[in-house]
């Protein structure tokens, strides 16, 4: 982002740029607001010695080694302005507002007599009154914390020692949305995550940029996925929207079905390990043999060691098939369990058949005249099968064991 600093107080006025930067504005000449770094209100005469920085930075030559007298005074002033902003950040601009602005409704008395309204200051600066007031409010909060002087004691053109630049963002809110209920919620969430609220607000105000980052960067997409999952835990409406979106997308619907199947299989193995019981094909719940339980534990440990990026479906299928085969083996090797299993299967089949027959609605068949000869033939065949089954069971019950 290109940063524009304040021109000198005596530089010619230029047309104000559009109010697009959220960090600070390009300020127009203001006879009542002096730069906080300058010791006098006037720009040095051409050929005079402008004040240079006293400390060298890195490998750059020291200030006394630079022949400032041979440089363009405007360049020197730009360098000085840059130094002030590098050290103090937005405080340098907030001071200009704090010492020169008297919001409407405040009496023009004492040191405030020469101050101007936020609207007038904004017109001179070529920005919006709202932006001026954001700087004003930032200074006000810092003053309440004892970090900077109150407005009343500041005189236009007065310089004071300013706080460090990194403290500025703790007080300054660069967006109007931060004052809304939504903005306050975003600010609170950002602080809970340990990041600057301005970053979160910027993302929230530019969903297109967020979409682009998610589409282009796997890391951003993963962060968004985690955030959505956390949000859905407390947002039933979002749950419904996500479920509807997945159901309407064939690929996602298949993926969800596949993951659900894998999760069910893993759950089957896990409950054997945790509860020490198995569920037979007929639906019986019995204690798991030691060999089966040990094998289930081995497969479960392999599943738990998988990374989030690894596909669990194949491993879950292998574990499920292995455990199921061991369950079937355990049933066959236990005579009492085998008999009970077959008895349970027969009862289950009989119950299903009974339920299906009871659901036949003969009234509709007769009323709608949908009867066909094939229906009667099927019922007669069923009757014969039932009679045969009854006779077989009667013979078995009368035979001594």
Steps between C-alpha positions, in 0.01 A plus 500: 500500500631841410528728806462875458636719778413860584660763282663795676286773641619748237495274195249597232151360531417213266165344412397254770501134397201275536440375853607142439774416750391357833834566668533876472429786261694737280479820700471839341682802646361600834637824648385394846640144503879467511685177438586338833863451404574859400641744751369805310193563292690608189680298235881560485611755246670357190865439576448489877588193704186293563489291816619146431443179692751455780523122491619291205288206387676174420771543238370838388741792548451709811299821474809719539660326201215606271548838338144617565582848375557356154164318495159621394325632815183321395687167499644577841155581635361176355775304673429673829128434467573136425718475810226639718244259363741203525546574870147599597267364232153649511575702814671762284175561315281460806694780667414732212134425558520510879665844514302662219146355507212610718194287419170678469325575828817571696548861616766703318676620814864523606730285290201377298429846363717449193407140442265398219223246465562148374316591181717804435816305578387225263443751221851635547643148512303378202337208681172417671393634841439139606867417451606806697272393784647150502840655572337730755336207679823300498677788672211537744523134607878524538457816706255319730772237551753771585711425193468848343381841626136599491378722215445799725870543580617473138568814305500517119855450375624351827732198486506232768670167547288235332445132589660221300350409163397148600265637767297694244296207371378427851300824489435577135209346313544559130153388395151621574381138521695456823242707687206287386373195688648280229830686515517472876443124476779470243729712715435284805562181303823640356627595844413151626708354217787733583496700175442864418129586463580716196614190311181310576283800412682543172431138407135529604454807282649332195342155460613485137861514613428230758345281232803549275738403781298187582489394136872558444660393827449160670612645833236771488238245394591279797470796739161587349384139534594491866330833565180388328489179703545696822233749393250227406512357853316811622314598183212263408408716200849462356482125562182482296645709218814288482301176506275628222797609290664159539178313419463699179854426382544143375876480557472634853205273574702195393798614703285546809345156454844346464632672811187406695548136403864512609402667828238230569754226439756665725230541764420127476863410569535763772199382699644148509823636646334735748205285608650153455186376325407400147176519310426188296348507151162411652523793741606323819742676736750269667842526660785518250760221507849614607648428155234707326536790739880505460465508121249783524742697720779453247290631212366789706851613593591508131193710424573744783853553369380620161559866421204724423618515139496120457197317368350281772248321279727217383645444848153507655374247246788263572450527876125447469529196272763341725296548815177384333665179385628438852150560637355243258776257598428551870131428444569178308750372757256538791222237470259675735560835336461347155160355587382824654625693196301283258192517719527880507541517122188287451296720733622811322400361160161388634432843647587670171274265303214551744534876482499498121189281484318716753566805285305351206183707449234279346241778507696703246544195279126442487393863475739604225453175304875443475469128573680266262523121485874514567433644844286204600762258371771662707286490815419133443873425462567691819227308679658170397841617619358607834315169542817308422694708750235442768502122442878488518507689828225277646695188414816650651320591821348152537828319436681411826836675530 
